Amino acid sequence: MKNGKVILAMMLTACIALGNHTNAQKEIPFKVVVTKALAAAEKQSLLMAKKYEGQEGRLPRTFENSKDVSSDSRWWCSGFFPGVLWYLYENNRSPELLQYAKLYTARVEREKYTTDNHDVGFMLYCSFGNGLRLTGDSSYNEVLLTGAKSLATRYKPKVGLIRSWDHNKKLWQYPVIIDNIMNLELLLWASRYSGDPVFKRIAISHADKTIQYHFRPNSSSYHLVSYDTLRGQPHLKQTHQGAANESAWSRGQAWGLYGYTYLYRETREQRYLDQARKIAAFIIDHPRMPKDCIPYWDFDAPQIPNTPRDASAAALIAAALTELTDYVDLSTSKKYMQVVETQIRTLASPEYTAIIGENGAFILKHSTGAYPLKSEVDVPLTYADYYYLEALTRLKNRK
């Protein structure tokens, strides 16, 4: 009985401490939260850079079962850690950060020739794209343009979309996943840089057809739509990483929100702003969005609330909404920023931000890669760190 009382007392003390910390976190000015989060992220990411510096060609992917998991440039996430370093360099122009940003960016260069998947935009625009934006290094133009040409080979005019995957051909004729919306930014850049309108036409076609067939009446999106190659019409709509074919996989909704936000920025086409706002409303007003605005891995996961969250989806949403606030009315802008502030305060707290030197040197904890596949569940993920840094940088740069 004594032991039971001791344990209960310890639990109550822990709960009170957590409550006090949460209240203290809310009292800290938001700008201070952002500044401190960036400083902590720099320390952690430099540890990561040093860890992999001597491992030629390797890039961090996750930290699972107390073990480092890395990849070479072929993995779809290869451009994210270079992008993390570029965002840190944007906030602190130190020679050390610049050196590491260039080093890890160079490790991804061979992907400019990749034609067997749609992830070239992730690989190159997050790395070389940010590097070009911050340094003006003219050699990066060639890498990005070559990569855009490689990506464009995956476009079939009869279908009107860029093909995502080449495997599982018995089930999928021409699979397109919602994630693919993120890779169009590279094509839009290539069109501006080269003056070739074909890149933009491909991007616009993909974006428009995705609105037409990927989204449900409530503005949630399917993860995967497969099109028949003769008529260019959907023959299958399903999920690959979500809870069910008709569920709303959280990161998938975030990809769509982010994608149509930047599509509006790049084209000023009203339909893209309308689509971004519809997706934002679905996410923000969803009855299963937790109060701290860190979504469960799927909005329709049957185990809610006893199922993992996805910090990567939250970071993506925060980055997208921070930009989207600039394109909407004041009332909507305030609503979006309330969500962003809640997300960033939560992600910057000890619950989600790792202690320096722990978590495999990743910044954030508690992301979910592919829950149904039992892959990367409740672990740090390199793209969660990337979009977290992008959100923090956008917030810091806001007037």
Order of alpha helices (4+ residues) and beta strands (2+ residues): alpha-alpha-beta-beta-alpha-alpha-alpha-alpha-alpha-beta-beta-beta-alpha-alpha-beta-beta-alpha-alpha-alpha-alpha-beta-beta-alpha
